[in-house]
């Protein structure tokens, strides 16, 4: 199962079940809308690229650049296989030309196709990634269309933090403080990049009460990722108060994992040991409830060093026997006594 972006908050324990439903509805189905906005986005691995021939900055490169620009203007959505391996000089010329197109067009769809093409060029050829990240932050995060800015945030999350220079991090921090960027996306991107200088700003937002319940959850998840144990413990307590079910597993568990806070992962490992059956079967034709542990395993497996089972690129357990996988994980939990390390995968 794929991990999703962090989400929402709740009130007193007695209102938790009502609050969670209200928060998701009141937030305009943010996750659903985000998915709609990102329908054209596919995350690729640079490891998929092999045997590409570098195109130096010559007539062939100019022709390739012209074809790219014309294709984007005419509505072509390039796949990662369409991205040519341009030299640094040719890639810089492509970025210059695309920047000019951005300035000339009022069509947000054309601008999104430009951001997506540039993103793919950085994913396919990591040698261009630092330049690409700068372009996406400098140009994409200031786009006048909120949907485009959300998409750009999703693109930026496709890059390891090492491609974000201090200058780029400063720009992202400015967007977070100014409040024009998509709040949830820029807040969590800032947290993933470890921008601890924003901690006072996020804490001030909590004190000022200038936020919705959904924003409170987002802020505290971000603070938890940035090392605020009080905020992280609060998030764990909200989930513990509700207990595991489909909604919690799908919407809140990924947030706990995102914090990379060991007590949060400890809590999820404890829940894997629980025998209660509160989650729906993956079989849409079955009404039988199953143990939520299987899905929890899929979330924690990618972030724990030497975890006994693995997941594929879609987050699905790599096993032909789910019961055996669950027993393996439970045996591992019992034997390690919660003595494990978290991976640094960002």
HUTARA-V75636 format. One record per residue. N is the residue number from 1. PHI is phi as a letter, one per 30 degrees, with the letter a starting at -180 (none if undefined). PSI is psi in degrees with one decimal (none if undefined). BURIAL is I if it has 24 or more other ideal C-beta (glycine too) atoms within 12 Angstrom, else O. Layout:
n=<N & N>
phi=<PHI & PHI>
psi=<PSI & PSI>
burial=<BURIAL & BURIAL>
//
This chain:
n=<1 & 2 & 3 & 4 & 5 & 6 & 7 & 8 & 9 & 10 & 11 & 12 & 13 & 14 & 15 & 16 & 17 & 18 & 19 & 20 & 21 & 22 & 23 & 24 & 25 & 26 & 27 & 28 & 29 & 30 & 31 & 32 & 33 & 34 & 35 & 36 & 37 & 38 & 39 & 40 & 41 & 42 & 43 & 44 & 45 & 46 & 47 & 48 & 49 & 50 & 51 & 52 & 53 & 54 & 55 & 56 & 57 & 58 & 59 & 60 & 61 & 62 & 63 & 64 & 65 & 66 & 67 & 68 & 69 & 70 & 71 & 72 & 73 & 74 & 75 & 76 & 77 & 78 & 79 & 80 & 81 & 82 & 83 & 84 & 85 & 86 & 87 & 88 & 89 & 90 & 91 & 92 & 93 & 94 & 95 & 96 & 97 & 98 & 99 & 100 & 101 & 102 & 103 & 104 & 105 & 106 & 107 & 108 & 109 & 110 & 111 & 112 & 113 & 114 & 115 & 116 & 117 & 118 & 119 & 120 & 121 & 122 & 123 & 124 & 125 & 126 & 127 & 128 & 129 & 130 & 131 & 132 & 133 & 134 & 135 & 136 & 137 & 138 & 139 & 140 & 141 & 142 & 143 & 144 & 145 & 146 & 147 & 148 & 149 & 150 & 151 & 152 & 153 & 154 & 155 & 156 & 157 & 158 & 159 & 160 & 161 & 162 & 163 & 164 & 165 & 166 & 167 & 168 & 169 & 170 & 171 & 172 & 173 & 174 & 175 & 176 & 177 & 178 & 179 & 180 & 181 & 182 & 183 & 184 & 185 & 186 & 187 & 188 & 189 & 190 & 191 & 192 & 193 & 194 & 195 & 196 & 197 & 198 & 199 & 200 & 201 & 202 & 203 & 204 & 205 & 206 & 207 & 208 & 209 & 210 & 211 & 212 & 213 & 214 & 215 & 216 & 217 & 218 & 219 & 220 & 221 & 222 & 223 & 224 & 225 & 226 & 227 & 228 & 229 & 230 & 231 & 232 & 233 & 234 & 235 & 236 & 237 & 238 & 239 & 240 & 241 & 242 & 243 & 244 & 245 & 246 & 247 & 248 & 249 & 250 & 251 & 252 & 253 & 254 & 255 & 256 & 257 & 258 & 259 & 260 & 261 & 262 & 263 & 264 & 265 & 266 & 267 & 268 & 269 & 270 & 271 & 272 & 273 & 274 & 275 & 276 & 277 & 278 & 279 & 280 & 281 & 282 & 283 & 284 & 285 & 286 & 287 & 288 & 289 & 290 & 291 & 292 & 293 & 294 & 295 & 296 & 297 & 298 & 299 & 300 & 301 & 302 & 303 & 304 & 305 & 306 & 307 & 308 & 309 & 310 & 311 & 312 & 313 & 314 & 315 & 316 & 317 & 318 & 319 & 320 & 321 & 322 & 323 & 324 & 325 & 326 & 327 & 328 & 329 & 330 & 331 & 332 & 333 & 334 & 335 & 336 & 337 & 338 & 339 & 340 & 341 & 342 & 343 & 344 & 345 & 346>
phi=<none & d & d & b & d & d & b & c & b & b & c & d & e & d & c & d & d & d & d & d & d & d & d & d & d & d & d & h & h & e & d & d & d & d & d & d & d & c & e & d & c & b & d & c & c & d & d & d & c & b & h & c & c & d & c & d & d & b & d & d & d & d & d & d & d & d & d & d & d & d & d & d & d & d & j & d & c & d & c & d & d & d & d & d & d & d & d & e & d & d & d & d & d & d & d & d & d & d & d & d & d & e & d & c & c & c & d & d & d & d & d & d & d & d & e & d & d & d & e & d & d & d & d & d & b & e & d & c & d & d & d & d & e & e & e & d & d & d & c & d & d & c & d & d & c & d & d & d & d & d & d & d & e & d & d & d & d & d & c & d & d & d & d & c & d & e & d & d & d & d & d & d & d & d & d & d & d & d & i & d & d & e & e & d & d & d & d & d & d & e & d & d & d & i & d & d & d & d & e & e & d & d & d & d & e & d & d & d & i & c & a & d & e & d & d & d & d & e & d & d & d & d & d & d & d & d & j & d & d & d & d & d & d & d & d & d & d & d & d & d & d & d & j & d & a & e & d & d & d & d & c & c & e & e & d & d & d & e & d & h & c & e & e & d & d & e & d & d & d & d & d & d & d & d & c & d & c & b & c & d & d & d & d & d & c & c & c & d & d & b & d & d & e & e & d & d & e & d & d & d & e & d & c & c & d & h & d & d & b & b & b & d & d & c & i & c & d & d & a & c & b & d & d & d & d & d & d & e & d & d & d & d & d & d & d & d & h & i & c & a & b & c & d & c & c & c>
psi=<139.4 & 143.5 & 149.2 & 176.1 & 150.4 & 158.1 & -131.6 & 175.9 & 172.8 & 166.0 & -141.2 & 159.4 & -39.4 & -19.2 & 6.5 & -45.2 & -37.4 & -38.2 & -40.9 & -39.7 & -42.5 & -41.3 & -43.3 & -38.8 & -44.9 & -25.3 & 19.7 & 35.9 & 54.1 & -42.1 & -41.2 & -42.3 & -39.6 & -41.7 & -39.4 & -43.5 & -27.3 & 21.5 & -29.6 & -1.4 & 128.5 & 126.8 & 128.2 & 162.2 & 136.7 & -20.0 & -13.0 & -10.7 & 131.1 & 145.0 & 54.0 & 143.1 & 123.3 & 132.2 & 110.0 & 171.5 & 88.8 & -162.8 & -35.9 & -41.9 & -42.4 & -41.7 & -44.0 & -43.0 & -43.1 & -42.4 & -39.1 & -48.3 & -43.4 & -40.5 & -44.7 & -44.5 & -33.6 & 1.6 & 11.3 & 129.9 & 103.1 & 141.5 & 169.0 & -26.2 & -16.4 & -7.2 & 118.0 & 152.6 & 88.1 & 150.3 & 166.2 & -42.9 & -43.1 & -39.0 & -39.5 & -38.0 & -40.0 & -45.8 & -40.7 & -45.4 & -41.3 & -35.2 & -39.2 & -40.4 & -41.0 & -41.4 & -22.4 & -22.8 & 145.8 & 5.1 & 110.5 & -25.7 & -39.6 & -42.9 & -40.2 & -39.6 & -34.3 & -48.1 & -40.4 & -41.9 & -46.3 & -42.2 & -48.2 & -35.1 & -33.1 & -31.7 & -42.9 & -36.2 & 88.4 & -17.3 & -22.1 & -2.1 & -42.0 & -42.7 & -41.7 & -45.8 & -42.8 & -45.9 & -47.1 & -39.6 & -47.1 & -43.2 & -49.7 & -38.9 & -9.0 & 10.0 & 144.2 & -15.0 & 122.8 & -35.0 & -39.7 & -39.0 & -37.1 & -42.5 & -41.8 & -40.8 & -42.3 & -41.1 & -44.5 & -31.7 & -7.5 & -4.0 & 139.5 & 150.7 & -20.3 & -16.7 & 0.1 & 108.5 & 163.2 & -38.1 & -40.6 & -42.1 & -37.7 & -39.2 & -43.2 & -42.3 & -39.3 & -42.7 & -39.9 & -39.8 & -40.3 & -27.9 & 5.9 & -24.5 & 161.6 & 119.7 & -53.5 & -47.2 & -45.0 & -33.2 & -45.3 & -33.2 & -43.0 & -40.8 & -41.4 & -34.0 & -3.7 & 37.5 & 77.2 & -19.2 & -16.0 & -7.0 & -47.9 & -37.5 & -46.5 & -39.6 & -36.4 & -38.8 & -39.2 & -42.0 & -36.9 & -13.1 & 21.1 & 61.6 & 158.4 & 166.8 & -37.5 & -38.3 & -33.6 & -45.0 & -46.1 & -45.3 & -43.6 & -32.5 & -44.0 & -44.7 & -39.7 & -41.1 & -29.8 & 9.0 & 7.0 & 99.1 & -31.1 & -45.2 & -41.7 & -42.8 & -35.9 & -43.8 & -43.0 & -42.6 & -36.6 & -43.4 & -40.9 & -38.0 & -33.1 & -42.3 & 170.3 & 135.2 & 180.0 & -46.6 & -44.3 & -45.4 & -42.0 & -37.2 & -32.5 & -34.6 & -43.3 & -31.7 & -41.5 & -40.2 & -40.1 & -33.1 & -19.9 & 41.3 & 116.2 & -41.1 & -29.6 & -41.9 & -38.1 & -44.9 & -44.1 & -36.2 & -37.5 & -39.9 & -29.4 & -28.7 & -10.6 & 136.7 & -0.5 & 147.0 & 94.5 & 4.5 & 154.2 & 152.4 & 145.3 & -15.0 & 111.6 & -17.0 & 0.4 & 134.2 & 2.1 & 130.4 & 146.3 & 169.8 & 134.2 & -10.4 & -36.3 & -43.1 & -33.8 & -38.6 & -40.9 & -30.7 & -38.0 & -24.5 & -42.9 & -14.2 & 0.5 & 129.4 & 132.8 & 35.4 & 143.5 & -17.8 & 161.0 & 165.5 & 157.2 & -174.9 & -17.4 & 3.0 & 11.2 & 143.2 & 133.3 & 81.6 & 151.4 & -5.6 & 97.7 & -35.8 & -41.0 & -39.5 & -41.7 & -42.3 & -39.1 & -45.8 & -43.0 & -39.1 & -41.7 & -43.5 & -44.6 & -35.8 & -27.1 & -14.7 & 41.3 & 25.0 & 94.2 & 172.0 & 152.8 & 145.5 & 148.5 & 96.1 & 16.7 & none>
burial=<I & O & I & I & I & I & I & I & I & I & O & O & O & O & O & I & O & O & I & I & O & O & I & I & O & O & I & O & O & I & I & O & O & I & O & O & I & I & O & I & I & O & I & I & O & I & O & O & O & O & O & O & O & O & I & O & O & O & O & O & I & O & O & I & I & O & O & I & I & O & I & I & I & O & O & O & O & I & O & I & O & O & I & I & I & I & I & O & O & I & I & O & I & I & I & O & I & I & I & O & I & I & O & O & O & O & O & O & I & I & I & I & I & I & I & I & I & I & I & I & I & I & I & I & I & I & O & I & I & I & I & I & I & I & I & I & I & I & I & I & I & I & I & O & I & I & I & I & I & I & I & I & I & I & I & I & I & I & I & O & I & O & I & I & O & O & O & I & I & O & I & I & I & I & I & I & O & O & O & O & I & I & I & I & I & I & I & I & I & I & I & I & I & I & I & O & O & I & I & O & I & I & O & O & I & I & O & O & O & O & I & O & I & I & I & I & I & I & I & I & I & I & I & I & I & I & O & I & O & O & I & I & O & I & I & I & I & I & I & I & O & I & I & I & I & O & I & I & I & I & I & I & I & I & I & I & I & I & I & I & I & I & I & I & I & I & I & I & I & O & I & I & I & O & O & O & O & I & I & O & O & O & O & O & O & O & O & O & O & I & I & I & I & I & I & I & I & I & I & I & I & I & I & I & O & O & I & I & I & O & I & O & O & O & I & I & I & O & O & O & O & O & O & O & I & I & O & I & I & I & O & I & I & O & O & O & O & O & O & O & O & I & O & O & O & I>
//
